[in-house]
Amino acid sequence: MQDLSSYYYNEREALTKGRNYTPGEQAFMLNKVGRRMQKWTFNHRLKEIIERTGNKAIIEKQITTHHLRHTIATHLLEQGMPTHQVRMFLGHSQLETTQLYTRVSDRQIRALMR
């Protein structure tokens, strides 16, 4: 939380000074020229972080930000967050899209069957 706060109030502000930045930009993470960071940049940074771990098992999984999105949605559901709130968190307009993104755990299926 401290790192994100520091980025938002210190580093992010420095990225927007004197640049062609739109104050209404809703992107939280900005690139070095003050614009919305692109998906490939996030994946590139994630790959660098994963490679620095030196853990071959993790490196071989080819994890992407899309995988992290699935994982976060699944964990939120497993912790009891209602599906419609997960839908809003992910920014989906249709609940069906959220249901495709998430995997229901065996534990959840057993609980529903009871």
PDB file as gemmi writes it, atoms N, CA and C in Angstrom:
CRYST1    1.000    1.000    1.000  90.00  90.00  90.00 P 1                      
ATOM      1  N   MET A   1       0.822  -1.187   0.000  1.00  0.00           N  
ATOM      2  CA  MET A   1       0.000   0.000   0.000  1.00  0.00           C  
ATOM      3  C   MET A   1       0.874   1.262   0.000  1.00  0.00           C  
ATOM      4  N   GLN A   2       1.954   1.195   0.779  1.00  0.00           N  
ATOM      5  CA  GLN A   2       2.851   2.348   0.870  1.00  0.00           C  
ATOM      6  C   GLN A   2       3.506   2.643  -0.488  1.00  0.00           C  
ATOM      7  N   ASP A   3       3.899   1.586  -1.212  1.00  0.00           N  
ATOM      8  CA  ASP A   3       4.521   1.777  -2.524  1.00  0.00           C  
ATOM      9  C   ASP A   3       3.539   2.413  -3.510  1.00  0.00           C  
ATOM     10  N   LEU A   4       2.289   1.941  -3.502  1.00  0.00           N  
ATOM     11  CA  LEU A   4       1.281   2.489  -4.410  1.00  0.00           C  
ATOM     12  C   LEU A   4       0.972   3.949  -4.072  1.00  0.00           C  
ATOM     13  N   SER A   5       0.902   4.234  -2.785  1.00  0.00           N  
ATOM     14  CA  SER A   5       0.646   5.606  -2.341  1.00  0.00           C  
ATOM     15  C   SER A   5       1.804   6.515  -2.754  1.00  0.00           C  
ATOM     16  N   SER A   6       3.014   6.045  -2.558  1.00  0.00           N  
ATOM     17  CA  SER A   6       4.193   6.824  -2.930  1.00  0.00           C  
ATOM     18  C   SER A   6       4.209   7.077  -4.442  1.00  0.00           C  
ATOM     19  N   TYR A   7       3.891   6.045  -5.220  1.00  0.00           N  
ATOM     20  CA  TYR A   7       3.835   6.202  -6.681  1.00  0.00           C  
ATOM     21  C   TYR A   7       2.806   7.271  -7.049  1.00  0.00           C  
ATOM     22  N   TYR A   8       1.603   7.145  -6.498  1.00  0.00           N  
ATOM     23  CA  TYR A   8       0.513   8.047  -6.881  1.00  0.00           C  
ATOM     24  C   TYR A   8       0.796   9.499  -6.506  1.00  0.00           C  
ATOM     25  N   TYR A   9       1.276   9.717  -5.299  1.00  0.00           N  
ATOM     26  CA  TYR A   9       1.457  11.087  -4.833  1.00  0.00           C  
ATOM     27  C   TYR A   9       2.810  11.700  -5.180  1.00  0.00           C  
ATOM     28  N   ASN A  10       3.792  10.891  -5.535  1.00  0.00           N  
ATOM     29  CA  ASN A  10       5.118  11.427  -5.842  1.00  0.00           C  
ATOM     30  C   ASN A  10       5.530  11.166  -7.293  1.00  0.00           C  
ATOM     31  N   GLU A  11       5.717   9.910  -7.627  1.00  0.00           N  
ATOM     32  CA  GLU A  11       6.233   9.566  -8.949  1.00  0.00           C  
ATOM     33  C   GLU A  11       5.253   9.874 -10.069  1.00  0.00           C  
ATOM     34  N   ARG A  12       3.974   9.534  -9.883  1.00  0.00           N  
ATOM     35  CA  ARG A  12       2.974   9.747 -10.928  1.00  0.00           C  
ATOM     36  C   ARG A  12       2.851  11.230 -11.247  1.00  0.00           C  
ATOM     37  N   GLU A  13       2.879  12.054 -10.226  1.00  0.00           N  
ATOM     38  CA  GLU A  13       2.781  13.504 -10.429  1.00  0.00           C  
ATOM     39  C   GLU A  13       3.961  14.009 -11.256  1.00  0.00           C  
ATOM     40  N   ALA A  14       5.145  13.478 -10.994  1.00  0.00           N  
ATOM     41  CA  ALA A  14       6.341  13.890 -11.746  1.00  0.00           C  
ATOM     42  C   ALA A  14       6.225  13.477 -13.217  1.00  0.00           C  
ATOM     43  N   LEU A  15       5.535  12.371 -13.493  1.00  0.00           N  
ATOM     44  CA  LEU A  15       5.363  11.915 -14.876  1.00  0.00           C  
ATOM     45  C   LEU A  15       4.460  12.848 -15.680  1.00  0.00           C  
ATOM     46  N   THR A  16       3.592  13.573 -15.011  1.00  0.00           N  
ATOM     47  CA  THR A  16       2.615  14.404 -15.714  1.00  0.00           C  
ATOM     48  C   THR A  16       3.048  15.863 -15.866  1.00  0.00           C  
ATOM     49  N   LYS A  17       4.042  16.295 -15.113  1.00  0.00           N  
ATOM     50  CA  LYS A  17       4.470  17.701 -15.175  1.00  0.00           C  
ATOM     51  C   LYS A  17       5.106  18.034 -16.522  1.00  0.00           C  
ATOM     52  N   GLY A  18       4.592  19.100 -17.147  1.00  0.00           N  
ATOM     53  CA  GLY A  18       5.164  19.586 -18.393  1.00  0.00           C  
ATOM     54  C   GLY A  18       4.979  18.656 -19.574  1.00  0.00           C  
ATOM     55  N   ARG A  19       4.074  17.716 -19.463  1.00  0.00           N  
ATOM     56  CA  ARG A  19       3.854  16.760 -20.540  1.00  0.00           C  
ATOM     57  C   ARG A  19       2.446  16.916 -21.094  1.00  0.00           C  
ATOM     58  N   ASN A  20       2.215  16.317 -22.229  1.00  0.00           N  
ATOM     59  CA  ASN A  20       0.898  16.325 -22.852  1.00  0.00           C  
ATOM     60  C   ASN A  20       0.004  15.333 -22.112  1.00  0.00           C  
ATOM     61  N   TYR A  21      -0.383  15.703 -20.899  1.00  0.00           N  
ATOM     62  CA  TYR A  21      -1.160  14.830 -20.030  1.00  0.00           C  
ATOM     63  C   TYR A  21      -2.575  15.362 -19.907  1.00  0.00           C  
ATOM     64  N   THR A  22      -3.541  14.480 -19.987  1.00  0.00           N  
ATOM     65  CA  THR A  22      -4.938  14.859 -19.823  1.00  0.00           C  
ATOM     66  C   THR A  22      -5.320  14.644 -18.367  1.00  0.00           C  
ATOM     67  N   PRO A  23      -5.636  15.697 -17.635  1.00  0.00           N  
ATOM     68  CA  PRO A  23      -5.968  15.545 -16.211  1.00  0.00           C  
ATOM     69  C   PRO A  23      -7.083  14.543 -15.938  1.00  0.00           C  
ATOM     70  N   GLY A  24      -7.985  14.332 -16.877  1.00  0.00           N  
ATOM     71  CA  GLY A  24      -9.079  13.390 -16.683  1.00  0.00           C  
ATOM     72  C   GLY A  24      -8.685  11.938 -16.941  1.00  0.00           C  
ATOM     73  N   GLU A  25      -7.428  11.703 -17.254  1.00  0.00           N  
ATOM     74  CA  GLU A  25      -6.956  10.334 -17.529  1.00  0.00           C  
ATOM     75  C   GLU A  25      -7.253   9.442 -16.336  1.00  0.00           C  
ATOM     76  N   GLN A  26      -7.951   8.352 -16.583  1.00  0.00           N  
ATOM     77  CA  GLN A  26      -8.352   7.482 -15.488  1.00  0.00           C  
ATOM     78  C   GLN A  26      -7.362   6.358 -15.216  1.00  0.00           C  
ATOM     79  N   ALA A  27      -6.342   6.231 -16.031  1.00  0.00           N  
ATOM     80  CA  ALA A  27      -5.355   5.180 -15.814  1.00  0.00           C  
ATOM     81  C   ALA A  27      -4.561   5.484 -14.552  1.00  0.00           C  
ATOM     82  N   PHE A  28      -4.380   4.481 -13.738  1.00  0.00           N  
ATOM     83  CA  PHE A  28      -3.603   4.664 -12.507  1.00  0.00           C  
ATOM     84  C   PHE A  28      -2.113   4.650 -12.819  1.00  0.00           C  
ATOM     85  N   MET A  29      -1.680   3.679 -13.620  1.00  0.00           N  
ATOM     86  CA  MET A  29      -0.267   3.539 -13.957  1.00  0.00           C  
ATOM     87  C   MET A  29       0.004   4.248 -15.282  1.00  0.00           C  
ATOM     88  N   LEU A  30       1.006   5.104 -15.261  1.00  0.00           N  
ATOM     89  CA  LEU A  30       1.373   5.851 -16.460  1.00  0.00           C  
ATOM     90  C   LEU A  30       2.771   5.442 -16.913  1.00  0.00           C  
ATOM     91  N   ASN A  31       3.022   5.606 -18.212  1.00  0.00           N  
ATOM     92  CA  ASN A  31       4.354   5.300 -18.724  1.00  0.00           C  
ATOM     93  C   ASN A  31       5.275   6.495 -18.499  1.00  0.00           C  
ATOM     94  N   LYS A  32       6.498   6.406 -18.990  1.00  0.00           N  
ATOM     95  CA  LYS A  32       7.496   7.438 -18.701  1.00  0.00           C  
ATOM     96  C   LYS A  32       7.199   8.786 -19.354  1.00  0.00           C  
ATOM     97  N   VAL A  33       6.251   8.829 -20.289  1.00  0.00           N  
ATOM     98  CA  VAL A  33       5.877  10.110 -20.892  1.00  0.00           C  
ATOM     99  C   VAL A  33       4.519  10.597 -20.389  1.00  0.00           C  
ATOM    100  N   GLY A  34       3.997   9.959 -19.348  1.00  0.00           N  
ATOM    101  CA  GLY A  34       2.770  10.427 -18.723  1.00  0.00           C  
ATOM    102  C   GLY A  34       1.483   9.968 -19.367  1.00  0.00           C  
ATOM    103  N   ARG A  35       1.558   8.934 -20.193  1.00  0.00           N  
ATOM    104  CA  ARG A  35       0.349   8.394 -20.827  1.00  0.00           C  
ATOM    105  C   ARG A  35       0.005   7.038 -20.224  1.00  0.00           C  
ATOM    106  N   ARG A  36      -1.197   6.575 -20.539  1.00  0.00           N  
ATOM    107  CA  ARG A  36      -1.671   5.278 -20.062  1.00  0.00           C  
ATOM    108  C   ARG A  36      -0.672   4.183 -20.435  1.00  0.00           C  
ATOM    109  N   MET A  37      -0.280   3.381 -19.449  1.00  0.00           N  
ATOM    110  CA  MET A  37       0.650   2.287 -19.708  1.00  0.00           C  
ATOM    111  C   MET A  37      -0.074   1.199 -20.509  1.00  0.00           C  
ATOM    112  N   GLN A  38       0.580   0.671 -21.506  1.00  0.00           N  
ATOM    113  CA  GLN A  38      -0.016  -0.334 -22.383  1.00  0.00           C  
ATOM    114  C   GLN A  38       0.126  -1.743 -21.802  1.00  0.00           C  
ATOM    115  N   LYS A  39      -0.753  -2.636 -22.267  1.00  0.00           N  
ATOM    116  CA  LYS A  39      -0.773  -4.010 -21.758  1.00  0.00           C  
ATOM    117  C   LYS A  39       0.582  -4.700 -21.936  1.00  0.00           C  
ATOM    118  N   TRP A  40       1.215  -4.512 -23.071  1.00  0.00           N  
ATOM    119  CA  TRP A  40       2.487  -5.201 -23.308  1.00  0.00           C  
ATOM    120  C   TRP A  40       3.565  -4.732 -22.333  1.00  0.00           C  
ATOM    121  N   THR A  41       3.490  -3.464 -21.894  1.00  0.00           N  
ATOM    122  CA  THR A  41       4.468  -2.942 -20.946  1.00  0.00           C  
ATOM    123  C   THR A  41       4.301  -3.622 -19.592  1.00  0.00           C  
ATOM    124  N   PHE A  42       3.045  -3.773 -19.145  1.00  0.00           N  
ATOM    125  CA  PHE A  42       2.794  -4.483 -17.890  1.00  0.00           C  
ATOM    126  C   PHE A  42       3.335  -5.907 -17.976  1.00  0.00           C  
ATOM    127  N   ASN A  43       3.061  -6.591 -19.098  1.00  0.00           N  
ATOM    128  CA  ASN A  43       3.531  -7.969 -19.255  1.00  0.00           C  
ATOM    129  C   ASN A  43       5.050  -8.037 -19.289  1.00  0.00           C  
ATOM    130  N   HIS A  44       5.675  -7.074 -19.919  1.00  0.00           N  
ATOM    131  CA  HIS A  44       7.141  -7.037 -19.973  1.00  0.00           C  
ATOM    132  C   HIS A  44       7.727  -6.861 -18.571  1.00  0.00           C  
ATOM    133  N   ARG A  45       7.175  -5.933 -17.812  1.00  0.00           N  
ATOM    134  CA  ARG A  45       7.646  -5.705 -16.439  1.00  0.00           C  
ATOM    135  C   ARG A  45       7.412  -6.936 -15.562  1.00  0.00           C  
ATOM    136  N   LEU A  46       6.250  -7.562 -15.712  1.00  0.00           N  
ATOM    137  CA  LEU A  46       5.948  -8.769 -14.945  1.00  0.00           C  
ATOM    138  C   LEU A  46       6.945  -9.874 -15.284  1.00  0.00           C  
ATOM    139  N   LYS A  47       7.262 -10.022 -16.553  1.00  0.00           N  
ATOM    140  CA  LYS A  47       8.233 -11.040 -16.969  1.00  0.00           C  
ATOM    141  C   LYS A  47       9.603 -10.771 -16.346  1.00  0.00           C  
ATOM    142  N   GLU A  48      10.011  -9.511 -16.311  1.00  0.00           N  
ATOM    143  CA  GLU A  48      11.297  -9.159 -15.681  1.00  0.00           C  
ATOM    144  C   GLU A  48      11.301  -9.532 -14.200  1.00  0.00           C  
ATOM    145  N   ILE A  49      10.212  -9.229 -13.514  1.00  0.00           N  
ATOM    146  CA  ILE A  49      10.111  -9.547 -12.084  1.00  0.00           C  
ATOM    147  C   ILE A  49      10.176 -11.055 -11.871  1.00  0.00           C  
ATOM    148  N   ILE A  50       9.435 -11.795 -12.683  1.00  0.00           N  
ATOM    149  CA  ILE A  50       9.414 -13.256 -12.559  1.00  0.00           C  
ATOM    150  C   ILE A  50      10.794 -13.839 -12.816  1.00  0.00           C  
ATOM    151  N   GLU A  51      11.491 -13.360 -13.824  1.00  0.00           N  
ATOM    152  CA  GLU A  51      12.827 -13.873 -14.146  1.00  0.00           C  
ATOM    153  C   GLU A  51      13.820 -13.580 -13.024  1.00  0.00           C  
ATOM    154  N   ARG A  52      13.649 -12.441 -12.349  1.00  0.00           N  
ATOM    155  CA  ARG A  52      14.550 -12.103 -11.240  1.00  0.00           C  
ATOM    156  C   ARG A  52      14.385 -13.049 -10.058  1.00  0.00           C  
ATOM    157  N   THR A  53      13.246 -13.741  -9.962  1.00  0.00           N  
ATOM    158  CA  THR A  53      13.062 -14.685  -8.856  1.00  0.00           C  
ATOM    159  C   THR A  53      14.015 -15.860  -9.000  1.00  0.00           C  
ATOM    160  N   GLY A  54      14.372 -16.194 -10.232  1.00  0.00           N  
ATOM    161  CA  GLY A  54      15.230 -17.345 -10.475  1.00  0.00           C  
ATOM    162  C   GLY A  54      14.507 -18.678 -10.304  1.00  0.00           C  
ATOM    163  N   ASN A  55      13.225 -18.648 -10.038  1.00  0.00           N  
ATOM    164  CA  ASN A  55      12.428 -19.860  -9.828  1.00  0.00           C  
ATOM    165  C   ASN A  55      11.997 -20.414 -11.189  1.00  0.00           C  
ATOM    166  N   LYS A  56      12.639 -21.511 -11.623  1.00  0.00           N  
ATOM    167  CA  LYS A  56      12.379 -22.074 -12.952  1.00  0.00           C  
ATOM    168  C   LYS A  56      10.934 -22.513 -13.133  1.00  0.00           C  
ATOM    169  N   ALA A  57      10.332 -23.039 -12.078  1.00  0.00           N  
ATOM    170  CA  ALA A  57       8.935 -23.494 -12.175  1.00  0.00           C  
ATOM    171  C   ALA A  57       8.005 -22.327 -12.504  1.00  0.00           C  
ATOM    172  N   ILE A  58       8.235 -21.194 -11.880  1.00  0.00           N  
ATOM    173  CA  ILE A  58       7.403 -20.018 -12.144  1.00  0.00           C  
ATOM    174  C   ILE A  58       7.711 -19.449 -13.528  1.00  0.00           C  
ATOM    175  N   ILE A  59       8.989 -19.387 -13.867  1.00  0.00           N  
ATOM    176  CA  ILE A  59       9.399 -18.845 -15.163  1.00  0.00           C  
ATOM    177  C   ILE A  59       8.786 -19.643 -16.307  1.00  0.00           C  
ATOM    178  N   GLU A  60       8.754 -20.948 -16.178  1.00  0.00           N  
ATOM    179  CA  GLU A  60       8.223 -21.812 -17.238  1.00  0.00           C  
ATOM    180  C   GLU A  60       6.717 -21.693 -17.420  1.00  0.00           C  
ATOM    181  N   LYS A  61       6.006 -21.162 -16.430  1.00  0.00           N  
ATOM    182  CA  LYS A  61       4.546 -21.040 -16.525  1.00  0.00           C  
ATOM    183  C   LYS A  61       4.100 -19.949 -17.500  1.00  0.00           C  
ATOM    184  N   GLN A  62       4.984 -19.062 -17.897  1.00  0.00           N  
ATOM    185  CA  GLN A  62       4.639 -17.973 -18.820  1.00  0.00           C  
ATOM    186  C   GLN A  62       3.444 -17.164 -18.300  1.00  0.00           C  
ATOM    187  N   ILE A  63       3.543 -16.691 -17.068  1.00  0.00           N  
ATOM    188  CA  ILE A  63       2.472 -15.940 -16.427  1.00  0.00           C  
ATOM    189  C   ILE A  63       2.351 -14.552 -17.060  1.00  0.00           C  
ATOM    190  N   THR A  64       1.114 -14.130 -17.299  1.00  0.00           N  
ATOM    191  CA  THR A  64       0.845 -12.805 -17.855  1.00  0.00           C  
ATOM    192  C   THR A  64      -0.092 -12.049 -16.915  1.00  0.00           C  
ATOM    193  N   THR A  65      -0.292 -10.779 -17.200  1.00  0.00           N  
ATOM    194  CA  THR A  65      -1.222  -9.994 -16.397  1.00  0.00           C  
ATOM    195  C   THR A  65      -2.637 -10.548 -16.521  1.00  0.00           C  
ATOM    196  N   HIS A  66      -2.953 -11.166 -17.651  1.00  0.00           N  
ATOM    197  CA  HIS A  66      -4.269 -11.786 -17.841  1.00  0.00           C  
ATOM    198  C   HIS A  66      -4.449 -12.946 -16.858  1.00  0.00           C  
ATOM    199  N   HIS A  67      -3.389 -13.741 -16.653  1.00  0.00           N  
ATOM    200  CA  HIS A  67      -3.439 -14.819 -15.665  1.00  0.00           C  
ATOM    201  C   HIS A  67      -3.681 -14.251 -14.264  1.00  0.00           C  
ATOM    202  N   LEU A  68      -3.009 -13.140 -13.956  1.00  0.00           N  
ATOM    203  CA  LEU A  68      -3.190 -12.520 -12.646  1.00  0.00           C  
ATOM    204  C   LEU A  68      -4.626 -12.048 -12.461  1.00  0.00           C  
ATOM    205  N   ARG A  69      -5.213 -11.535 -13.524  1.00  0.00           N  
ATOM    206  CA  ARG A  69      -6.612 -11.080 -13.486  1.00  0.00           C  
ATOM    207  C   ARG A  69      -7.544 -12.243 -13.136  1.00  0.00           C  
ATOM    208  N   HIS A  70      -7.335 -13.381 -13.797  1.00  0.00           N  
ATOM    209  CA  HIS A  70      -8.130 -14.579 -13.492  1.00  0.00           C  
ATOM    210  C   HIS A  70      -7.953 -14.982 -12.032  1.00  0.00           C  
ATOM    211  N   THR A  71      -6.725 -14.988 -11.588  1.00  0.00           N  
ATOM    212  CA  THR A  71      -6.403 -15.427 -10.228  1.00  0.00           C  
ATOM    213  C   THR A  71      -7.043 -14.518  -9.188  1.00  0.00           C  
ATOM    214  N   ILE A  72      -6.928 -13.211  -9.403  1.00  0.00           N  
ATOM    215  CA  ILE A  72      -7.521 -12.264  -8.461  1.00  0.00           C  
ATOM    216  C   ILE A  72      -9.023 -12.451  -8.390  1.00  0.00           C  
ATOM    217  N   ALA A  73      -9.674 -12.574  -9.537  1.00  0.00           N  
ATOM    218  CA  ALA A  73     -11.127 -12.758  -9.561  1.00  0.00           C  
ATOM    219  C   ALA A  73     -11.519 -14.039  -8.830  1.00  0.00           C  
ATOM    220  N   THR A  74     -10.781 -15.101  -9.046  1.00  0.00           N  
ATOM    221  CA  THR A  74     -11.069 -16.376  -8.382  1.00  0.00           C  
ATOM    222  C   THR A  74     -10.909 -16.248  -6.880  1.00  0.00           C  
ATOM    223  N   HIS A  75      -9.833 -15.621  -6.426  1.00  0.00           N  
ATOM    224  CA  HIS A  75      -9.604 -15.448  -4.989  1.00  0.00           C  
ATOM    225  C   HIS A  75     -10.695 -14.578  -4.356  1.00  0.00           C  
ATOM    226  N   LEU A  76     -11.115 -13.536  -5.047  1.00  0.00           N  
ATOM    227  CA  LEU A  76     -12.177 -12.680  -4.507  1.00  0.00           C  
ATOM    228  C   LEU A  76     -13.460 -13.484  -4.308  1.00  0.00           C  
ATOM    229  N   LEU A  77     -13.791 -14.319  -5.293  1.00  0.00           N  
ATOM    230  CA  LEU A  77     -14.991 -15.149  -5.176  1.00  0.00           C  
ATOM    231  C   LEU A  77     -14.849 -16.167  -4.054  1.00  0.00           C  
ATOM    232  N   GLU A  78     -13.673 -16.784  -3.954  1.00  0.00           N  
ATOM    233  CA  GLU A  78     -13.443 -17.781  -2.903  1.00  0.00           C  
ATOM    234  C   GLU A  78     -13.527 -17.164  -1.509  1.00  0.00           C  
ATOM    235  N   GLN A  79     -13.205 -15.878  -1.411  1.00  0.00           N  
ATOM    236  CA  GLN A  79     -13.275 -15.199  -0.127  1.00  0.00           C  
ATOM    237  C   GLN A  79     -14.675 -14.659   0.172  1.00  0.00           C  
ATOM    238  N   GLY A  80     -15.598 -14.928  -0.745  1.00  0.00           N  
ATOM    239  CA  GLY A  80     -16.989 -14.580  -0.493  1.00  0.00           C  
ATOM    240  C   GLY A  80     -17.479 -13.286  -1.113  1.00  0.00           C  
ATOM    241  N   MET A  81     -16.670 -12.643  -1.931  1.00  0.00           N  
ATOM    242  CA  MET A  81     -17.149 -11.423  -2.585  1.00  0.00           C  
ATOM    243  C   MET A  81     -18.246 -11.798  -3.581  1.00  0.00           C  
ATOM    244  N   PRO A  82     -19.371 -11.104  -3.556  1.00  0.00           N  
ATOM    245  CA  PRO A  82     -20.447 -11.406  -4.507  1.00  0.00           C  
ATOM    246  C   PRO A  82     -19.989 -11.213  -5.954  1.00  0.00           C  
ATOM    247  N   THR A  83     -20.500 -12.060  -6.836  1.00  0.00           N  
ATOM    248  CA  THR A  83     -20.093 -12.036  -8.245  1.00  0.00           C  
ATOM    249  C   THR A  83     -20.315 -10.665  -8.874  1.00  0.00           C  
ATOM    250  N   HIS A  84     -21.407  -9.996  -8.528  1.00  0.00           N  
ATOM    251  CA  HIS A  84     -21.655  -8.685  -9.135  1.00  0.00           C  
ATOM    252  C   HIS A  84     -20.602  -7.660  -8.708  1.00  0.00           C  
ATOM    253  N   GLN A  85     -20.044  -7.794  -7.509  1.00  0.00           N  
ATOM    254  CA  GLN A  85     -18.972  -6.886  -7.092  1.00  0.00           C  
ATOM    255  C   GLN A  85     -17.664  -7.212  -7.818  1.00  0.00           C  
ATOM    256  N   VAL A  86     -17.420  -8.494  -8.040  1.00  0.00           N  
ATOM    257  CA  VAL A  86     -16.233  -8.891  -8.814  1.00  0.00           C  
ATOM    258  C   VAL A  86     -16.369  -8.361 -10.233  1.00  0.00           C  
ATOM    259  N   ARG A  87     -17.583  -8.424 -10.776  1.00  0.00           N  
ATOM    260  CA  ARG A  87     -17.853  -7.894 -12.123  1.00  0.00           C  
ATOM    261  C   ARG A  87     -17.487  -6.413 -12.179  1.00  0.00           C  
ATOM    262  N   MET A  88     -17.920  -5.651 -11.173  1.00  0.00           N  
ATOM    263  CA  MET A  88     -17.618  -4.218 -11.142  1.00  0.00           C  
ATOM    264  C   MET A  88     -16.114  -3.987 -10.989  1.00  0.00           C  
ATOM    265  N   PHE A  89     -15.462  -4.776 -10.140  1.00  0.00           N  
ATOM    266  CA  PHE A  89     -14.020  -4.660  -9.917  1.00  0.00           C  
ATOM    267  C   PHE A  89     -13.253  -4.881 -11.222  1.00  0.00           C  
ATOM    268  N   LEU A  90     -13.695  -5.878 -12.004  1.00  0.00           N  
ATOM    269  CA  LEU A  90     -13.025  -6.189 -13.263  1.00  0.00           C  
ATOM    270  C   LEU A  90     -13.415  -5.230 -14.389  1.00  0.00           C  
ATOM    271  N   GLY A  91     -14.505  -4.467 -14.190  1.00  0.00           N  
ATOM    272  CA  GLY A  91     -14.945  -3.519 -15.211  1.00  0.00           C  
ATOM    273  C   GLY A  91     -15.776  -4.143 -16.309  1.00  0.00           C  
ATOM    274  N   HIS A  92     -16.392  -5.275 -16.021  1.00  0.00           N  
ATOM    275  CA  HIS A  92     -17.235  -5.928 -17.022  1.00  0.00           C  
ATOM    276  C   HIS A  92     -18.638  -5.329 -17.022  1.00  0.00           C  
ATOM    277  N   SER A  93     -19.230  -5.232 -18.196  1.00  0.00           N  
ATOM    278  CA  SER A  93     -20.611  -4.743 -18.266  1.00  0.00           C  
ATOM    279  C   SER A  93     -21.598  -5.902 -18.098  1.00  0.00           C  
ATOM    280  N   GLN A  94     -21.188  -7.098 -18.469  1.00  0.00           N  
ATOM    281  CA  GLN A  94     -22.063  -8.271 -18.380  1.00  0.00           C  
ATOM    282  C   GLN A  94     -21.559  -9.247 -17.328  1.00  0.00           C  
ATOM    283  N   LEU A  95     -22.455  -9.739 -16.489  1.00  0.00           N  
ATOM    284  CA  LEU A  95     -22.100 -10.709 -15.465  1.00  0.00           C  
ATOM    285  C   LEU A  95     -21.559 -12.003 -16.086  1.00  0.00           C  
ATOM    286  N   GLU A  96     -22.089 -12.351 -17.250  1.00  0.00           N  
ATOM    287  CA  GLU A  96     -21.649 -13.575 -17.924  1.00  0.00           C  
ATOM    288  C   GLU A  96     -20.159 -13.529 -18.253  1.00  0.00           C  
ATOM    289  N   THR A  97     -19.647 -12.361 -18.588  1.00  0.00           N  
ATOM    290  CA  THR A  97     -18.222 -12.218 -18.888  1.00  0.00           C  
ATOM    291  C   THR A  97     -17.399 -12.523 -17.649  1.00  0.00           C  
ATOM    292  N   THR A  98     -17.835 -12.029 -16.515  1.00  0.00           N  
ATOM    293  CA  THR A  98     -17.130 -12.278 -15.263  1.00  0.00           C  
ATOM    294  C   THR A  98     -17.132 -13.760 -14.944  1.00  0.00           C  
ATOM    295  N   GLN A  99     -18.249 -14.416 -15.172  1.00  0.00           N  
ATOM    296  CA  GLN A  99     -18.351 -15.839 -14.885  1.00  0.00           C  
ATOM    297  C   GLN A  99     -17.396 -16.642 -15.748  1.00  0.00           C  
ATOM    298  N   LEU A 100     -17.119 -16.185 -16.966  1.00  0.00           N  
ATOM    299  CA  LEU A 100     -16.138 -16.864 -17.822  1.00  0.00           C  
ATOM    300  C   LEU A 100     -14.721 -16.678 -17.292  1.00  0.00           C  
ATOM    301  N   TYR A 101     -14.448 -15.532 -16.713  1.00  0.00           N  
ATOM    302  CA  TYR A 101     -13.118 -15.215 -16.206  1.00  0.00           C  
ATOM    303  C   TYR A 101     -12.765 -15.974 -14.938  1.00  0.00           C  
ATOM    304  N   THR A 102     -13.749 -16.419 -14.224  1.00  0.00           N  
ATOM    305  CA  THR A 102     -13.496 -17.015 -12.924  1.00  0.00           C  
ATOM    306  C   THR A 102     -13.692 -18.518 -12.952  1.00  0.00           C  
ATOM    307  N   ARG A 103     -12.935 -19.187 -12.120  1.00  0.00           N  
ATOM    308  CA  ARG A 103     -13.074 -20.630 -11.971  1.00  0.00           C  
ATOM    309  C   ARG A 103     -13.639 -20.881 -10.584  1.00  0.00           C  
ATOM    310  N   VAL A 104     -14.630 -21.738 -10.544  1.00  0.00           N  
ATOM    311  CA  VAL A 104     -15.226 -22.065  -9.252  1.00  0.00           C  
ATOM    312  C   VAL A 104     -14.451 -23.232  -8.658  1.00  0.00           C  
ATOM    313  N   SER A 105     -14.007 -23.064  -7.423  1.00  0.00           N  
ATOM    314  CA  SER A 105     -13.212 -24.101  -6.775  1.00  0.00           C  
ATOM    315  C   SER A 105     -14.086 -25.275  -6.358  1.00  0.00           C  
ATOM    316  N   ASP A 106     -13.455 -26.425  -6.159  1.00  0.00           N  
ATOM    317  CA  ASP A 106     -14.175 -27.613  -5.689  1.00  0.00           C  
ATOM    318  C   ASP A 106     -14.867 -27.329  -4.371  1.00  0.00           C  
ATOM    319  N   ARG A 107     -14.209 -26.582  -3.512  1.00  0.00           N  
ATOM    320  CA  ARG A 107     -14.779 -26.250  -2.200  1.00  0.00           C  
ATOM    321  C   ARG A 107     -16.082 -25.467  -2.369  1.00  0.00           C  
ATOM    322  N   GLN A 108     -16.109 -24.512  -3.305  1.00  0.00           N  
ATOM    323  CA  GLN A 108     -17.303 -23.719  -3.540  1.00  0.00           C  
ATOM    324  C   GLN A 108     -18.439 -24.585  -4.097  1.00  0.00           C  
ATOM    325  N   ILE A 109     -18.093 -25.494  -4.998  1.00  0.00           N  
ATOM    326  CA  ILE A 109     -19.109 -26.366  -5.584  1.00  0.00           C  
ATOM    327  C   ILE A 109     -19.728 -27.251  -4.507  1.00  0.00           C  
ATOM    328  N   ARG A 110     -18.888 -27.813  -3.630  1.00  0.00           N  
ATOM    329  CA  ARG A 110     -19.410 -28.636  -2.526  1.00  0.00           C  
ATOM    330  C   ARG A 110     -20.317 -27.824  -1.610  1.00  0.00           C  
ATOM    331  N   ALA A 111     -19.930 -26.594  -1.334  1.00  0.00           N  
ATOM    332  CA  ALA A 111     -20.734 -25.732  -0.454  1.00  0.00           C  
ATOM    333  C   ALA A 111     -22.088 -25.420  -1.090  1.00  0.00           C  
ATOM    334  N   LEU A 112     -22.098 -25.193  -2.396  1.00  0.00           N  
ATOM    335  CA  LEU A 112     -23.349 -24.917  -3.092  1.00  0.00           C  
ATOM    336  C   LEU A 112     -24.260 -26.145  -3.118  1.00  0.00           C  
ATOM    337  N   MET A 113     -23.670 -27.310  -3.227  1.00  0.00           N  
ATOM    338  CA  MET A 113     -24.463 -28.540  -3.292  1.00  0.00           C  
ATOM    339  C   MET A 113     -25.102 -28.860  -1.949  1.00  0.00           C  
ATOM    340  N   ARG A 114     -24.492 -28.407  -0.841  1.00  0.00           N  
ATOM    341  CA  ARG A 114     -25.083 -28.637   0.485  1.00  0.00           C  
ATOM    342  C   ARG A 114     -26.282 -27.788   0.609  1.00  0.00           C  
TER     343      ARG A 114                                                      
END                                                                             
